[in-house]
Amino acid sequence: QDAGQPGEFMSFGTGARALGMGRAFTAVADDASSIYWNPAGMVRITNPELSSFFASMYEGTSYGFTGYAVNTKKKGAFGAAIVYLGTGGIEYRQSRTDTNTSMFSANEFALLIPYARKINYELSVGGNFKYVSQSIRSESGSGFGVDLGATYKAWYKLNLGLSLKNIMPPTVKIREKADTYPLDMTVGAAYHMLSGDL
């Protein structure tokens, strides 16, 4: 449903657990994939974590996420992550009848630098500073943006989450066309009916 939007590759998701829950992870986020879903969730990490996800898609397209997060508790949680989408072997020709063809690739990439901190027992906030780039054949462009997130423990079994992606949106310009990433707001709630991890 997001096909064609600027930065659409950033909506594919990551993590078998989060995707298995139908992407309803904004209020649950508690591992290294929190960098993607809701950076405020990094404060729930107890040990340093590395998360990696790869998907081989249609027509030789590949998508992936790799993220690392560590929670220092006293100074907050830090990390880094990359998200990428790449397609190679695209045939290029000047016209339909042109027999002189060449091959090119199209790639999109994002580097996320997150930080999260507990404000008090109930409230945690976090954010990503991100660099994004796009390249098509010999043309390329890049931009910078910011995401914000928050989690709130409303009750001992009820967590609320808020994610604001592109609150400061990146703008990527290739030739004369500039694309600005749209704001993506997600609100979630999680009720822990069972003890232990899900």
C-alpha positions as CSV (number, residue, x, y, z in Angstrom):
1,Q,0.0,0.0,0.0
2,D,3.0,2.3,0.4
3,A,4.5,1.5,-3.0
4,G,5.8,4.6,-4.7
5,Q,6.2,6.8,-1.6
6,P,9.6,8.3,-0.9
7,G,11.4,6.1,1.6
8,E,9.0,3.2,1.1
9,F,11.8,0.7,1.8
10,M,11.8,1.9,5.4
11,S,8.3,0.5,5.9
12,F,9.1,-3.1,5.1
13,G,9.8,-4.0,8.8
14,T,12.3,-6.2,10.5
15,G,12.6,-9.1,13.0
16,A,10.7,-12.4,12.8
17,R,9.1,-11.7,16.2
18,A,7.7,-8.3,15.2
19,L,6.6,-9.4,11.7
20,G,5.0,-12.5,13.2
21,M,2.9,-10.3,15.5
22,G,1.6,-8.5,12.4
23,R,4.0,-5.5,12.9
24,A,2.1,-4.6,16.1
25,F,5.4,-3.9,18.0
26,T,5.3,-0.2,18.8
27,A,4.4,-0.8,22.5
28,V,6.2,-4.2,22.7
29,A,9.6,-3.1,21.4
30,D,12.3,-4.4,23.8
31,D,15.2,-5.7,21.7
32,A,17.7,-4.4,19.1
33,S,14.9,-4.1,16.5
34,S,13.5,-1.3,18.6
35,I,15.8,1.0,16.7
36,Y,13.5,0.4,13.7
37,W,10.1,0.1,15.5
38,N,10.3,2.5,18.4
39,P,13.8,3.6,19.7
40,A,12.4,4.3,23.2
41,G,12.2,0.5,23.6
42,M,15.9,0.2,23.8
43,V,15.8,1.1,27.5
44,R,14.3,-2.4,28.1
45,I,17.3,-4.2,26.8
46,T,19.2,-5.9,29.6
47,N,22.3,-7.1,27.6
48,P,24.0,-5.8,24.4
49,E,22.0,-7.1,21.4
50,L,22.7,-7.6,17.7
51,S,19.7,-8.1,15.3
52,S,19.9,-9.0,11.7
53,F,17.2,-9.6,9.0
54,F,17.5,-10.5,5.4
55,A,14.9,-11.1,2.7
56,S,15.4,-12.1,-0.9
57,M,12.6,-10.6,-2.9
58,Y,11.3,-10.4,-6.5
59,E,13.5,-9.9,-9.5
60,G,16.8,-10.2,-7.7
61,T,15.9,-7.6,-5.1
62,S,17.3,-7.9,-1.6
63,Y,16.3,-6.2,1.6
64,G,18.0,-6.2,5.0
65,F,18.4,-4.7,8.4
66,T,21.3,-5.0,10.9
67,G,21.2,-3.3,14.2
68,Y,23.2,-3.2,17.5
69,A,22.0,-1.8,20.8
70,V,23.3,-1.5,24.3
71,N,21.7,-0.1,27.4
72,T,24.0,1.6,29.8
73,K,21.1,2.4,32.1
74,K,22.8,5.3,33.8
75,K,23.7,7.1,30.5
76,G,20.8,5.7,28.4
77,A,20.8,3.3,25.5
78,F,22.8,3.7,22.3
79,G,23.2,1.8,19.1
80,A,23.4,1.9,15.3
81,A,21.6,0.2,12.5
82,I,21.5,0.0,8.7
83,V,18.6,-0.7,6.4
84,Y,19.0,-1.3,2.7
85,L,17.2,-2.3,-0.4
86,G,19.0,-3.2,-3.6
87,T,18.2,-4.4,-7.1
88,G,20.7,-5.2,-9.8
89,G,20.7,-6.4,-13.4
90,I,18.2,-3.8,-14.6
91,E,18.3,-3.5,-18.4
92,Y,18.8,0.0,-19.8
93,R,18.2,1.1,-23.3
94,Q,17.6,4.5,-25.0
95,S,14.4,3.4,-26.7
96,R,12.3,0.4,-27.3
97,T,14.1,-0.4,-30.5
98,D,17.6,0.2,-29.2
99,T,19.7,-3.0,-29.4
100,N,22.6,-1.5,-27.5
101,T,21.7,-2.3,-23.9
102,S,23.5,-2.0,-20.6
103,M,22.8,-3.1,-17.0
104,F,22.4,-0.9,-14.0
105,S,21.4,-1.1,-10.3
106,A,19.1,0.8,-8.0
107,N,19.8,1.0,-4.3
108,E,18.4,2.7,-1.2
109,F,20.2,2.9,2.2
110,A,19.7,4.2,5.6
111,L,22.0,4.6,8.6
112,L,20.2,5.0,12.0
113,I,22.0,6.4,15.1
114,P,19.6,6.0,18.0
115,Y,19.5,7.1,21.6
116,A,16.9,6.4,24.4
117,R,16.6,7.2,28.0
118,K,14.2,6.6,30.9
119,I,12.6,9.8,32.2
120,N,11.0,8.0,35.1
121,Y,9.7,4.5,36.0
122,E,6.7,4.9,33.6
123,L,8.0,7.0,30.7
124,S,10.9,6.4,28.3
125,V,11.8,8.5,25.2
126,G,14.1,7.9,22.3
127,G,15.0,9.0,18.8
128,N,17.0,8.2,15.7
129,F,19.2,10.6,13.7
130,K,19.3,9.1,10.3
131,Y,21.1,9.4,7.0
132,V,19.4,8.1,3.9
133,S,20.6,7.8,0.3
134,Q,19.3,6.6,-3.0
135,S,21.1,5.8,-6.2
136,I,19.7,4.9,-9.7
137,R,22.2,4.1,-12.4
138,S,24.8,6.9,-12.2
139,E,22.5,9.4,-10.3
140,S,22.4,9.6,-6.5
141,G,21.1,11.8,-3.7
142,S,21.0,11.8,0.1
143,G,19.4,13.5,3.1
144,F,19.1,13.6,6.9
145,G,16.1,13.1,9.2
146,V,14.9,12.4,12.7
147,D,12.5,9.9,14.3
148,L,11.1,10.1,17.8
149,G,9.5,7.4,20.0
150,A,8.1,7.0,23.5
151,T,6.8,4.2,25.7
152,Y,4.7,4.6,28.8
153,K,3.9,2.0,31.5
154,A,0.2,2.8,32.2
155,W,-0.3,-0.2,34.4
156,Y,1.9,-3.1,35.6
157,K,0.7,-5.2,32.6
158,L,-0.2,-2.4,30.2
159,N,2.3,-0.6,28.0
160,L,1.6,2.2,25.5
161,G,3.9,3.2,22.6
162,L,4.2,6.0,20.2
163,S,6.4,6.2,17.1
164,L,6.9,9.3,15.0
165,K,9.0,8.5,12.0
166,N,10.3,11.4,9.9
167,I,9.2,14.0,12.4
168,M,12.1,15.9,10.7
169,P,11.8,14.4,7.2
170,P,14.8,13.6,5.0
171,T,14.6,15.1,1.5
172,V,16.5,13.3,-1.2
173,K,17.1,15.1,-4.5
174,I,18.1,13.3,-7.7
175,R,18.7,15.6,-10.7
176,E,15.8,18.2,-10.4
177,K,13.4,16.0,-8.5
178,A,13.3,16.2,-4.7
179,D,11.4,13.7,-2.7
180,T,10.5,14.3,1.0
181,Y,9.8,11.3,3.3
182,P,6.2,11.4,4.7
183,L,5.5,11.5,8.4
184,D,4.6,8.1,9.7
185,M,2.8,8.0,13.1
186,T,2.1,4.7,14.9
187,V,0.3,4.3,18.3
188,G,0.2,1.0,20.1
189,A,-0.8,-0.7,23.3
190,A,0.4,-4.0,24.7
191,Y,-1.3,-6.0,27.5
192,H,0.8,-8.8,29.0
193,M,-1.6,-11.6,29.9
194,L,1.1,-14.1,30.5
195,S,4.2,-14.0,32.6
196,G,7.5,-14.1,30.9
197,D,8.5,-13.2,27.4
198,L,6.3,-13.5,24.3
